[in-house]
Amino acid sequence: MDGPLAASEYFTWLAREGYIDANPVAFTNQAEEKARDRVLSDEELRIIWQALDDDQFGTIVKLLMLTGARRSEIGGLLFDEISPTLPLITLPPIRTKNELEHLIPLSEQALGIVRGLPKQAMPDGTPQEHVFGNSGGFQNWSRGKAELDTRITKANHGKALESWTLHDFRRSVSTALHDRFGVPPHVVEVLLGHAGGHKGGVAGTYNKAIYLEERRRALERWGAHIMELVTGKPVKGAVVTLRRATAER
């Protein structure tokens, strides 16, 4: 056994035997469990977005917030995974947690960001494969997050946000789509690329539906919601139409 639980048990034994006065890591595992329940409020989402710089980390965070994708999926994004004709990212099985191909429909807001990503060349002149980072994807997560938190605190009159992580975007997207936008749970589960849920076990063997159009509509609503938070104005305009990827890819 390893991790916080093992450490807590060890220090508890030392305290019981009289070697130390108290368990110095007591309740740390409970704190981690609580952190995994974090859902960002609308105000927190607005504050985070408005504190982002116009750099690679800022672009990644915006895409994470708009798509609900995993950090590794966006940070390691390849140009070849972005459709040249559709508002769509296609992640191969080797790049997903459940080892299945995962399609990420891009809302109008996310598509605008992706279409503006510059494609550069490597030092040897070969085209750069990864969208972020020089090679192998984005790496400066800790530095980027620390600098973002500093800007947030400064913009928020010296008040820092409650401890949060980039993974909280996924939970926030899921919660909002379920509770506020009425998106069916099975659509949200596929949107997030979850292996279990309604498609786990026997059900997953027979249910091969990917609900692509439903996911697109859900993320369009979510993207419009984020823009309304950021700008304070209702989002108007045409909605990007996503043709069936199975026919166009």
Secondary structure, 3 states (H helix, E strand, C coil): CCCHHHHHHHHHHHHHCCCCCCCCCCCHHHHHHHHCCCCCCHHHHHHHHHCCCCCHHHHHHHHHHHHCCCHHHHHCCEHHHECCCCCEEEECHHHCCCCCCEEEECCHHHHHHHHCCCCCECCCCCECCECCCCCCCCCCHHHHHHHHHHHHHHHCCCCCCCCCCCCHHHHHHHHHHHHCCCCCHHHHHHHCCCCCHHHCHHHHHHCCCCCHHHHHHHHHHHHHHHHHHHHCCCCCCCCCCCCCHHHHC
